[in-house]
Amino acid sequence: MHDDDANQILVPPSFTAVYSDARGRLTERMDTVRQRYELCEDLASHLVEQAQLLYHREGASEEGVLAAIHAGLSAAESGVTAPEARWITLRLAELLAWRSPALPE
């Protein structure tokens, strides 16, 4: 078994699209895409509790919570790219079973 086989993480098409050009070809190596996916998926999972707290404690709407989190992720110092911030926010909505917010492309 190759090292790459042991570390096979299935990256969903919604995430590979973040790293694909107009023709659907990857713009980064697959191992880089896989690492970024793991980071973004972990971040979305960690944000579930924070989003629920904001929703229940602050009385913000689901869309307001997601918009605030997206704004934070879109900041230069967040460590994720703008397309990754969008994907994380949409994934967070999915994990929470909330309606996906309208976000810039």
N, C-alpha and C positions, 0 to 999 in steps of 0.2 A: 504494500500500500504506500502510495506517495504521501508526502507531508500535506500536499494540497488536498488529497482525498480525505484525509482525516479531519481537515478543517473546513469541510464543505458546509457552508451556511447558505441556505436558499435565500437569495435576495429577491424580493417581490418586484414584479414589473413596474409598479408605481415608484419604486426607488431607483431602479436602473434607468428610468426615464429622466431622473435628475441628472444623470451623468451620460446622457445620450444626445447626439446631435439631431438635426432635423431628419436625417435619414435613418435614425435609430441605432447608429453605431456608437459604441462607448467612447467617451472622450478621455477616460482614465483606464488604467489597468484594472482587471477584475479584482485582484487582491486589494487594491486601494478602495474600490467601490464596496467590497465586502466589509472592510474595516470601517468605512464611513457609515455603512448601513448599521453595523453593530452599535456604533456610537449613537446614532440617531434613534434607533429603536430603544436602546437603554434610556436615553434622555426622555423620550416620549413616555415610557413606562414610569420613570421617576416623577414626571410632572403630573401624573394622574392624581396623586394625593394632594399636591399643591392646588391643582385646579378645583378639586372638590372642596377644599378649605375656603378658597376664594369665593366659590359659588355659595356655600352655606353661611360663612361668617360675614362676608362683605355684602351679601345680597345682590351681587352682580348677576347679570344674565349669562347664560351659557356662552352666547356670542361675545359678550363683553369680556368674559374670562379668557376665551380663546384669542380674542384680539389683543388683549394685554400681554398674554404669553407670547404671541407671535411678534409683537413689538419688541419685547425683551430679547427674543431669539434673533431678531433682525439687527440688533445692535452690533457694531463692528467687533466689540470685545467678547461676544458670546462664544466664539470659537466654531461657529457653523456658518455656512454660506447662506445667502438669501434663498436659493432653491431648497436647501436642506431645512431651513427654518419653516418654510411653507409645508414641506413634507411632514416634519415633526408635528406641526400644529394640526394638520389634517389627520395624522395618525392618532394624535391625542384625542381628537373628537371621536374617532372610531373606537378607541379604547374605552371612552366614557359613554359611548352610545348616544352622543350628542350630534345634532345636525352640523354638517360641515359648514364652516363660515365661508363667506366670500373673501378671498384673499388675492392680492396681486400675484400675477404670474411671475 
